[in-house]
Amino acid sequence: MKALLLHEKGQWKNMKVEEVETPNPGPGEILVEVYAVGLNPVDYKTATGGNPNWSYPHILGLDVAGIVTEIGEGVTQWKKGDRVVYHGDLTKKGGYAEYTVTTAHTVSRIPNEVTFEDAAALPTAGYTAYQSLFRKLPMDQVEIILIHGGAGGVGGFAVQLAKHAGKKVISTASSRNHEYVKSLGADYVIDYHEEDVTSRVMEITNGRGVDAVVDAVSRESATNSLDTIAFLGHIVFISGAPDFTKIKPFTKSVSYHEIALGAAHQSGSHKAQQDLGVMGDELLKLVDEGGISSMLNEIISLEDVPDALSRLSERHVKGKIVAKIK
């Protein structure tokens, strides 16, 4: 089969499409013929530092959509020909290839009206946003939420999901992306280059602050966001924990929530791993019904993945990029 190969850590910009052996599914696994793969910052980040579980050449690509072609021992919930999508285990070989293997219990079924490309745009960013809002936050107690990076993957899905849930949404984005983020559902968009985010949030909320923050930007951003949170509020952090000492005890009583979506694969918890598939089912249903957009912005070839990852690393990509394999 053809695959985009990483021959050593740090060399992801030099990846080329080459021939390798097609993998075989083991017990509890399925072989998927890959139709589309979503690109994510985690691809170049992990490729830069490598992973002790990898053998080289390694194959990146966590967000895979395709058709089941072989069934491993003990698998009963899937059959050949099923259309599926999943979030892969980054310690294993991934989906920048014509075929790949995954665990059967982490997979979601793609509705007939949803394309492989739209499905592949969902897992890493969409599941992270879904887990942030509906696994961590008490959404029945959240009226107004600050979501950083609304033009990006996690932020864009979080904006859509929060708005779909009936919340007032404040987001941050460069001015060139304001109309786009508003089209996703944001009620207010703050240009973090030109405005003081905390001051603007406090102005919008009449000095009260927000009930929750979702931050997928950085540790610094998460720390600065603590100033925007109301009493008994929450912060969900994805790209680094805030400095917890910034808020003194017995003041705001803030709750902190770490998101580590892919850690479910290493958790040893079958329930946690199964929930990846459950979240996928929920998001696919919303896309199928028109409740949210996949934010698919660009479809590329497998050969173009390194260049697209370079653009992702520069943090100037809007929406989602997907590689079409078949």
Secondary structure as UniProt FT lines:
FT   STRAND          2..6
FT   TURN            9..10
FT   HELIX           12..14
FT   STRAND          16..19
FT   TURN            27..28
FT   STRAND          29..38
FT   HELIX           41..49
FT   TURN            52..53
FT   STRAND          63..71
FT   TURN            73..74
FT   TURN            80..81
FT   STRAND          83..87
FT   TURN            90..91
FT   STRAND          99..103
FT   HELIX           104..106
FT   STRAND          107..109
FT   TURN            112..113
FT   HELIX           116..120
FT   HELIX           123..127
FT   HELIX           128..131
FT   HELIX           132..136
FT   HELIX           139..141
FT   STRAND          144..147
FT   TURN            150..151
FT   HELIX           153..164
FT   TURN            165..166
FT   STRAND          168..172
FT   HELIX           175..177
FT   HELIX           178..184
FT   STRAND          188..190
FT   TURN            192..194
FT   HELIX           197..204
FT   TURN            205..207
FT   STRAND          210..215
FT   HELIX           219..225
FT   HELIX           226..228
FT   STRAND          229..237
FT   HELIX           244..246
FT   TURN            249..251
FT   STRAND          255..258
FT   TURN            261..262
FT   HELIX           263..266
FT   HELIX           270..289
FT   STRAND          296..300
FT   HELIX           302..304
FT   HELIX           305..313
FT   TURN            314..315
FT   STRAND          320..324
//
